[in-house]
Amino acid sequence: MEKDEKLKLLKLRVLRSYRWNKDIVTPLSQEFNISSEEFEDILMKHLDMSDLENLHATFEIANRDNLMRQLHVDLRLYLFCDILDFVSKEQSYEIESDLAHEIIRGKDYDEVLNEGRMRILELIR
């Protein structure tokens, strides 16, 4: 087996591991309406072995960041923090981070939004 074939096999083993496949390859290939194999090829083309091994952790960080951005919008922190300056950036980040952790741990999104609204109301009163 040649060096390139070995590297491809190693990359495929990473991508086809349960968590990578379940959380990244399958959902994104479905989103783009392409086969899992084609999406694997795309990832292998753009990422080296180190990047692939870190892909799941990077993916989890990106999802948390996305959740915090969504909370920022849904709580209208863009208004209270970014425009009106009623809430500091530090307070905004603390609220978003705390709420994101609660959602990741399984708490209902709408329930967490209500908690966030109450925290914001306490700050702006």
Helices and strands as residue ranges (DSSP letters): H 3-15, H 18-20, I 21-25, H 26-31, H 36-46, H 49-74, H 77-77, I 78-83, H 89-104, H 109-124
